[in-house]
Amino acid sequence: MTPAGYKAIEQEIKHLKEIRPRKIKILAAAAALGDRSENTEYSTAKRDLGHLEGRLRFLYKQLQYADVVVPADNDKLDIGKFVTVEFLDDHDQVTYQLVGKQEANLNQNKISFASPIGKALENHKVNDVVTVSAPDGSYQVKIIEIKLN
């Protein structure tokens, strides 16, 4: 996991802990309405609080077992670094950040080191041509640029 990914989890935990008391109050107010077996407000509040508690447990485990990697200042691609690649089939260029599995988000151009392209690119250098073995077939990319940020 990158240091930024670790910090993002810490911030989400902080946010969830801030809204937790409000969720508890909503549950208590719904419980005070009476018969819980047919109380939609109670069921919804209980479910919402359960989701929040579950998410907190998940995030705490993420931090507990996280291996925070600070990228080395060298010319090899590894976790935390940004890479610009050219897809050799259509010459399209895209810049990605290589991140931990829990940080991956293709909409933000963050690819996991465990993804097919992440595995193929790791430890390569600028101008290397890499073959990516994806579920739909293989393709080649050329590494154009690697940078820390």
N, CA and C of each residue as an Amber inpcrd file, in Angstrom:
protein
   447
   0.8530000  -1.1710000   0.0000000   0.0000000   0.0000000   0.0000000
   0.9000000   1.2360000   0.0000000   0.4580000   2.2580000  -0.6800000
   1.2220000   3.5050000  -0.7020000   0.9300000   4.3090000   0.5710000
   1.8160000   5.2280000   0.9410000   1.5340000   6.0890000   2.0960000
   0.2240000   6.8690000   1.9280000  -0.0750000   7.2920000   0.7040000
  -1.3250000   8.0280000   0.4510000  -2.5340000   7.1250000   0.6740000
  -2.4410000   5.8650000   0.2930000  -3.5280000   4.9170000   0.5150000
  -3.7620000   4.6700000   1.9960000  -2.6800000   4.5800000   2.7550000
  -2.7770000   4.3930000   4.2030000  -3.4720000   5.5930000   4.8340000
  -3.0610000   6.7860000   4.4020000  -3.6540000   8.0160000   4.9390000
  -5.1480000   8.1090000   4.5840000  -5.5090000   7.6860000   3.3790000
  -6.9140000   7.7240000   2.9630000  -7.7650000   6.8120000   3.8520000
  -7.2240000   5.6530000   4.2220000  -7.9560000   4.7580000   5.1180000
  -8.1020000   5.4000000   6.4870000  -7.0430000   6.0240000   6.9770000
  -7.1180000   6.7150000   8.2700000  -8.1830000   7.8100000   8.2440000
  -8.2680000   8.5360000   7.1420000  -9.2630000   9.6060000   7.0280000
 -10.6770000   9.0470000   6.9790000 -10.8590000   7.9140000   6.2890000
 -12.1850000   7.3090000   6.2460000 -12.6000000   6.8240000   7.6290000
 -11.6660000   6.2400000   8.3740000 -11.9600000   5.8050000   9.7450000
 -12.3760000   6.9970000  10.5920000 -11.6500000   8.0900000  10.4710000
 -11.9700000   9.3000000  11.2390000 -13.3890000   9.7740000  10.9180000
 -13.7130000   9.7910000   9.6370000 -15.0530000  10.2270000   9.2100000
 -16.1380000   9.3080000   9.7680000 -15.9280000   8.0020000   9.6690000
 -16.9260000   7.0520000  10.1590000 -17.1100000   7.1730000  11.6750000
 -16.0180000   7.4100000  12.3820000 -16.1210000   7.5770000  13.8310000
 -16.8690000   8.8630000  14.1880000 -16.7710000   9.8640000  13.3200000
 -17.4900000  11.1250000  13.5560000 -18.9970000  10.9640000  13.3540000
 -19.4090000  10.1530000  12.3890000 -20.8450000   9.9960000  12.1220000
 -21.4780000   8.8690000  12.9410000 -20.6580000   8.0440000  13.5690000
 -21.1660000   6.9160000  14.3540000 -22.1270000   7.3430000  15.4660000
 -21.8230000   8.3740000  16.2820000 -22.7680000   8.7570000  17.3390000
 -24.1530000   9.1360000  16.8120000 -24.1920000   9.7950000  15.6560000
 -25.4760000  10.1610000  15.0620000 -26.2640000   8.9220000  14.6660000
 -25.5810000   7.9150000  14.1060000 -26.2400000   6.6630000  13.7220000
 -26.7870000   5.9500000  14.9610000 -26.0520000   6.0040000  16.0520000
 -26.5090000   5.3710000  17.2970000 -27.7510000   6.0840000  17.8270000
 -27.7650000   7.4070000  17.7450000 -28.9440000   8.1730000  18.1940000
 -30.1700000   7.8450000  17.3350000 -29.9710000   7.7200000  16.0480000
 -31.0740000   7.3770000  15.1510000 -31.6280000   5.9970000  15.5150000
 -30.7350000   5.0490000  15.8010000 -31.1700000   3.7080000  16.1930000
 -31.9430000   3.7530000  17.5130000 -31.4440000   4.5130000  18.4760000
 -32.1290000   4.6110000  19.7740000 -33.5050000   5.2410000  19.6170000
 -33.6030000   6.2700000  18.7980000 -34.8960000   6.9290000  18.5750000
 -35.8730000   5.9750000  17.8940000 -35.3860000   5.1960000  16.9410000
 -36.2420000   4.2380000  16.2480000 -36.6840000   3.1150000  17.1850000
 -35.7870000   2.6980000  18.0740000 -36.1340000   1.6490000  19.0310000
 -37.2140000   2.1180000  20.0020000 -37.2150000   3.4060000  20.2990000
 -38.1900000   3.9610000  21.2340000 -39.5980000   4.0220000  20.6370000
 -39.7260000   3.8110000  19.3410000 -41.0320000   3.8790000  18.6860000
 -41.9180000   2.6770000  19.0070000 -41.3510000   1.6440000  19.5960000
 -42.1820000   0.5100000  19.9850000 -41.8040000  -0.7700000  19.3040000
 -42.8070000  -1.5390000  18.9100000 -42.6530000  -2.8800000  18.3590000
 -41.5730000  -2.9290000  17.2790000 -40.4770000  -3.6250000  17.5710000
 -39.3490000  -3.6690000  16.6480000 -39.5760000  -4.6280000  15.4860000
 -40.4820000  -5.5520000  15.6290000 -40.6870000  -6.5420000  14.5720000
 -41.2870000  -5.9280000  13.3080000 -42.0440000  -4.8670000  13.4460000
 -42.6470000  -4.2110000  12.2840000 -42.2010000  -2.7520000  12.1700000
 -41.0560000  -2.4510000  12.7210000 -40.5580000  -1.0780000  12.7730000
 -39.4980000  -0.8950000  11.6810000 -39.9060000  -0.3400000  10.5610000
 -38.9910000  -0.1340000   9.4370000 -37.8490000   0.8030000   9.7910000
 -38.1470000   1.8630000  10.5340000 -37.1050000   2.8180000  10.9290000
 -36.0270000   2.1170000  11.7530000 -36.4610000   1.2480000  12.6680000
 -35.5150000   0.5170000  13.5100000 -34.6650000  -0.4250000  12.6550000
 -35.3000000  -1.1730000  11.7830000 -34.5710000  -2.1190000  10.9300000
 -33.5470000  -1.3990000  10.0600000 -33.9530000  -0.2750000   9.4820000
 -33.0530000   0.5040000   8.6290000 -31.8950000   1.0740000   9.4310000
 -32.1810000   1.6470000  10.5950000 -31.1360000   2.2310000  11.4360000
 -30.1630000   1.1580000  11.9150000 -30.6840000  -0.0100000  12.2780000
 -29.8390000  -1.1100000  12.7390000 -28.9340000  -1.5950000  11.6090000
 -29.5090000  -1.7170000  10.4090000 -28.7250000  -2.1370000   9.2420000
 -27.6310000  -1.1100000   8.9250000 -27.9900000   0.1800000   8.9570000
 -27.0130000   1.2370000   8.6580000 -25.8600000   1.2340000   9.6560000
 -26.1930000   1.0920000  10.9320000 -25.1480000   1.0540000  11.9580000
 -24.2920000  -0.1990000  11.7880000 -24.9160000  -1.3060000  11.4440000
 -24.1590000  -2.5350000  11.2020000 -23.1910000  -2.4030000  10.0410000
 -23.6310000  -1.7430000   8.9830000 -22.7350000  -1.5020000   7.8350000
 -21.5570000  -0.6270000   8.2520000 -21.8340000   0.4060000   9.0120000
 -20.7700000   1.2970000   9.4780000 -19.7740000   0.5330000  10.3430000
 -20.2780000  -0.2720000  11.2780000 -19.3970000  -1.0470000  12.1580000
 -18.5690000  -2.0480000  11.3570000 -19.2000000  -2.6870000  10.3840000
 -18.4880000  -3.6370000   9.5330000 -17.3910000  -2.9580000   8.7290000
 -17.7030000  -1.7910000   8.2060000 -16.6970000  -1.0450000   7.4350000
 -15.5300000  -0.6320000   8.3230000 -15.8250000  -0.2070000   9.5380000
 -14.7500000   0.1520000  10.4700000 -13.8530000  -1.0520000  10.7630000
 -14.4560000  -2.2110000  11.0210000 -13.6520000  -3.4200000  11.2810000
 -12.7700000  -3.7440000  10.0770000 -13.3400000  -3.6480000   8.8810000
 -12.5820000  -3.9210000   7.6610000 -11.4030000  -2.9570000   7.5210000
 -11.6550000  -1.6700000   7.7400000 -10.5920000  -0.6690000   7.5930000
  -9.4980000  -0.8390000   8.6410000  -9.8910000  -1.1620000   9.8810000
  -8.8840000  -1.4090000  10.9190000  -8.0010000  -2.5990000  10.5460000
  -8.5860000  -3.6350000   9.9830000  -7.8000000  -4.7920000   9.5370000
  -6.8510000  -4.3910000   8.4040000  -7.3460000  -3.5440000   7.5090000
  -6.4900000  -3.0730000   6.4140000  -5.2420000  -2.3870000   6.9590000
  -5.4380000  -1.5310000   7.9540000  -4.2940000  -0.8320000   8.5430000
  -3.4050000  -1.7880000   9.3260000  -4.0240000  -2.7250000  10.0270000
  -3.2700000  -3.6650000  10.8560000  -2.3070000  -4.5040000  10.0130000
  -2.7560000  -4.9160000   8.8430000  -1.9370000  -5.7910000   8.0110000
  -1.2710000  -5.0720000   6.8400000  -1.3700000  -3.7600000   6.8170000
  -0.8110000  -2.9990000   5.6950000   0.7130000  -3.0610000   5.6840000
   1.2300000  -3.1550000   4.4980000   2.6660000  -3.0500000   4.2750000
   2.8570000  -1.7850000   3.4430000   3.1860000  -0.6930000   4.1260000
   3.3230000   0.5960000   3.4440000   4.6760000   0.6300000   2.7350000
   4.6020000   0.8950000   1.4400000   5.8050000   0.9030000   0.6130000
   6.0660000   2.3160000   0.1310000   7.2470000   2.8130000   0.4410000
   7.6810000   4.1050000  -0.0790000   8.5150000   3.8040000  -1.3150000
   8.1100000   4.3260000  -2.4690000   8.8250000   3.9760000  -3.6960000
  10.2720000   4.4610000  -3.6820000  11.1470000   3.6120000  -4.1760000
  12.5680000   3.9510000  -4.2590000  12.7840000   4.9470000  -5.3900000
  13.7390000   5.8220000  -5.2000000  14.0680000   6.8180000  -6.2200000
  15.0690000   6.2020000  -7.1940000  14.5430000   5.3380000  -8.0670000
  15.3820000   4.7200000  -9.0840000  14.5940000   4.6430000 -10.3900000
  15.1640000   3.9860000 -11.3760000  14.5210000   3.9650000 -12.6960000
  13.6010000   2.7630000 -12.9150000  13.4170000   1.9180000 -11.8950000
  12.5310000   0.7640000 -12.0260000  11.1360000   1.0990000 -11.5270000
  10.1500000   0.5130000 -12.1890000   8.7590000   0.7340000 -11.8070000
   8.4050000  -0.1700000 -10.6330000   7.9030000   0.4400000  -9.5690000
   7.3770000  -0.3280000  -8.4530000   6.2270000   0.4370000  -7.8240000
   5.6340000  -0.1340000  -6.7940000   4.4340000   0.4090000  -6.1760000
   4.6350000   1.8670000  -5.7500000   3.6260000   2.6790000  -6.0400000
   3.6550000   4.0930000  -5.6960000   4.0940000   4.9950000  -6.8350000
   4.7720000   4.4640000  -7.8130000   5.2660000   5.2790000  -8.9200000
   4.2110000   5.4150000 -10.0140000   4.3950000   6.4380000 -10.8250000
   3.5300000   6.6930000 -11.9690000   4.2450000   6.2140000 -13.2270000
   3.4760000   5.6210000 -14.1220000   4.0480000   5.1120000 -15.3610000
   3.1620000   5.5370000 -16.5240000   3.8060000   6.0310000 -17.5630000
   3.1010000   6.3200000 -18.8120000   3.4460000   5.1980000 -19.7740000
   2.4060000   4.5580000 -20.2940000   2.6090000   3.4460000 -21.2210000
   1.9420000   3.7660000 -22.5500000   2.4810000   3.1800000 -23.5780000
   1.8720000   3.2650000 -24.9040000   1.4150000   1.8670000 -25.2850000
   0.1180000   1.7370000 -25.5850000  -0.4220000   0.4670000 -26.0510000
  -0.0220000   0.3220000 -27.5120000   0.7450000  -0.6950000 -27.8230000
   1.3200000  -0.8150000 -29.1560000   0.3080000  -1.1670000 -30.2350000
  -0.8740000  -1.6630000 -29.8560000  -1.8710000  -1.9910000 -30.8800000
  -2.5270000  -0.7440000 -31.4630000  -2.7520000   0.2970000 -30.6400000
  -3.3970000   1.5080000 -31.1630000  -2.6190000   2.7910000 -30.8550000
  -1.4620000   2.6610000 -30.2490000  -0.5550000   3.7740000 -29.9210000
  -1.1910000   4.7900000 -28.9750000  -2.1730000   4.3530000 -28.2130000
  -2.8030000   5.1830000 -27.1880000  -1.8630000   5.2360000 -25.9790000
  -1.7070000   6.4280000 -25.3820000  -0.8550000   6.5770000 -24.2040000
  -1.7040000   6.9060000 -22.9820000  -1.3830000   6.2460000 -21.8590000
  -2.1080000   6.4390000 -20.6060000  -1.0950000   6.4560000 -19.4720000
  -1.3440000   7.3120000 -18.4750000  -0.5090000   7.3460000 -17.2830000
  -1.2770000   6.7150000 -16.1290000  -0.6380000   5.7520000 -15.4700000
  -1.2170000   5.0520000 -14.3350000  -0.3120000   5.2300000 -13.1200000
  -0.9070000   5.0440000 -11.9410000  -0.1070000   4.9030000 -10.7310000
  -0.2230000   3.4470000 -10.3100000   0.9030000   2.8270000 -10.0090000
   0.9210000   1.4450000  -9.5430000   0.7080000   1.4690000  -8.0260000
  -0.3800000   0.8440000  -7.5650000  -0.7680000   0.9210000  -6.1540000
  -1.0630000  -0.4680000  -5.5970000  -1.3540000  -0.5100000  -4.2940000
  -1.7620000  -1.7440000  -3.6430000  -3.1450000  -2.1520000  -4.0870000
  -3.5100000  -3.4130000  -3.8210000  -4.7960000  -3.9570000  -4.2670000
  -5.9780000  -3.1390000  -3.7650000  -5.9410000  -2.7340000  -2.5060000
  -7.0750000  -2.0190000  -1.9210000  -7.2050000  -0.5900000  -2.4320000
  -6.1810000  -0.0630000  -3.0760000  -6.2180000   1.3060000  -3.5940000
  -6.6100000   1.3780000  -5.0580000  -6.6180000   0.2530000  -5.7390000
  -6.8500000   0.2430000  -7.1840000  -8.1890000   0.8880000  -7.5260000
  -8.1480000   1.7440000  -8.5450000  -9.3470000   2.4340000  -9.0040000
  -9.0840000   2.8860000 -10.4360000  -9.6100000   2.1580000 -11.3830000
  -9.3350000   2.4540000 -12.7870000  -9.8520000   3.8270000 -13.1950000
 -10.9260000   4.3020000 -12.5500000 -11.4400000   5.6400000 -12.8540000
 -10.4430000   6.7320000 -12.4820000  -9.5630000   6.4350000 -11.5300000
  -8.5260000   7.3900000 -11.1180000  -7.1630000   7.0120000 -11.6900000
  -7.1480000   6.0640000 -12.6310000  -5.9220000   5.5610000 -13.2580000
  -4.9360000   4.9910000 -12.2370000  -5.4730000   4.3260000 -11.2230000
  -4.6560000   3.6310000 -10.2310000  -4.8350000   2.1360000 -10.4650000
  -3.7300000   1.4740000 -10.8560000  -3.8050000   0.0440000 -11.1380000
  -3.0470000  -0.7290000 -10.0630000  -3.5810000  -1.8780000  -9.7240000
  -2.9820000  -2.7300000  -8.7010000  -1.7400000  -3.4210000  -9.2390000
  -0.7560000  -3.5620000  -8.3560000   0.4290000  -4.3250000  -8.7260000
   0.0820000  -5.7870000  -8.9850000  -1.0830000  -6.2270000  -8.4900000
  -1.5110000  -7.6190000  -8.6710000  -2.3450000  -7.8210000  -9.9330000
  -2.7130000  -6.7350000 -10.6230000  -3.4830000  -6.8550000 -11.8620000
  -2.5640000  -7.3860000 -12.9710000  -3.1380000  -7.8820000 -14.0490000
  -2.2810000  -8.3850000 -15.1380000  -1.2750000  -7.3500000 -15.6450000
  -1.7280000  -6.1170000 -15.8520000  -0.7900000  -5.1000000 -16.3480000
   0.1940000  -4.6950000 -15.2510000  -0.2670000  -4.6450000 -14.0240000
   0.6230000  -4.3000000 -12.9100000   1.7320000  -5.3230000 -12.7380000
   1.3650000  -6.6100000 -12.8080000   2.3620000  -7.6790000 -12.6930000
   3.3830000  -7.5930000 -13.8230000   2.8840000  -7.3370000 -15.0300000
   3.7700000  -7.2930000 -16.1950000   4.7290000  -6.1050000 -16.1380000
   4.2590000  -4.9640000 -15.6270000   5.0790000  -3.7490000 -15.6290000
   6.0900000  -3.6860000 -14.4930000   5.7830000  -4.3290000 -13.3770000
   6.6200000  -4.1850000 -12.1860000   8.0780000  -4.5400000 -12.4660000
   8.9550000  -3.6810000 -11.9660000  10.4170000  -3.8140000 -12.0630000
  10.9800000  -3.6070000 -13.4690000  10.1660000  -3.0720000 -14.3800000
  10.6800000  -2.7530000 -15.7050000  11.1010000  -1.2920000 -15.7600000
  11.7760000  -0.9160000 -16.8560000  12.3420000   0.4250000 -17.0170000
  11.7620000   1.0980000 -18.2630000  12.0650000   2.3860000 -18.3900000
  11.6530000   3.1590000 -19.5540000  12.1980000   2.4950000 -20.8240000
  11.3710000   2.4920000 -21.8440000  11.6300000   1.9110000 -23.1640000
  11.4920000   0.3910000 -23.2100000  11.2190000  -0.2540000 -22.0770000
  10.9570000  -1.6900000 -22.1080000   9.6010000  -1.9270000 -22.7790000
   9.5320000  -2.9580000 -23.5890000   8.2660000  -3.4060000 -24.1670000
   7.8590000  -4.6500000 -23.3830000   6.6500000  -4.5930000 -22.8420000
   6.1800000  -5.6280000 -21.9340000   4.9390000  -6.2850000 -22.5220000
   4.8660000  -7.5980000 -22.4270000   3.6740000  -8.3350000 -22.8510000
   2.7950000  -8.5710000 -21.6360000   1.5450000  -8.1450000 -21.7480000
   0.5760000  -8.2990000 -20.6730000  -0.3480000  -9.4580000 -21.0180000
  -0.4270000 -10.4310000 -20.1160000  -1.3270000 -11.5720000 -20.3120000
  -2.5950000 -11.3160000 -19.5240000  -3.6340000 -10.8920000 -20.2310000
  -4.9220000 -10.5710000 -19.6130000  -5.9160000 -11.6870000 -19.9210000
  -7.0260000 -11.7360000 -19.1950000  -8.0310000 -12.7860000 -19.4420000
  -8.5340000 -12.8260000 -20.8880000  -8.6190000 -11.6710000 -21.5440000
  -9.1270000 -11.6330000 -22.9200000  -8.0360000 -11.7970000 -23.9690000
  -6.8190000 -12.0400000 -23.5600000  -5.7170000 -12.2060000 -24.5040000
  -4.5120000 -11.3790000 -24.1010000  -3.4620000 -11.5140000 -24.8630000
  -2.2300000 -10.7900000 -24.5780000  -2.1210000  -9.5400000 -25.4350000
  -1.4350000  -8.5480000 -24.9010000  -1.1520000  -7.3310000 -25.6500000
   0.1680000  -6.7680000 -25.1500000   0.7280000  -5.8380000 -25.9170000
   2.0210000  -5.2750000 -25.5570000   1.9040000  -3.7860000 -25.2790000
   2.6930000  -3.3520000 -24.2940000   2.7970000  -1.9290000 -23.9750000
   4.2730000  -1.5660000 -23.8870000   4.5490000  -0.3230000 -24.2220000
   5.9080000   0.2000000 -24.1040000   5.8990000   1.2330000 -22.9870000
   6.8800000   1.1470000 -22.1120000   6.9810000   2.0980000 -21.0060000
   7.6380000   3.3780000 -21.5350000   6.9020000   4.4640000 -21.4670000
   7.3480000   5.7640000 -21.9800000   8.0450000   6.5670000 -20.9000000
   7.4530000   6.5760000 -19.6910000   8.0000000   7.3960000 -18.6130000
   7.6540000   6.7740000 -17.2690000   8.5910000   6.8970000 -16.3140000
   8.3560000   6.4810000 -14.9230000   8.7550000   7.6550000 -14.0550000
   7.8540000   8.0110000 -13.1120000   8.1820000   9.1150000 -12.1990000
   7.5900000   8.8480000 -10.8290000   8.1400000   9.5260000  -9.8360000
   7.6890000   9.3490000  -8.4540000   6.3460000  10.0200000  -8.2080000
   6.1090000  11.1840000  -8.7850000   4.8100000  11.8660000  -8.5960000
   4.5360000  12.8340000  -9.6930000
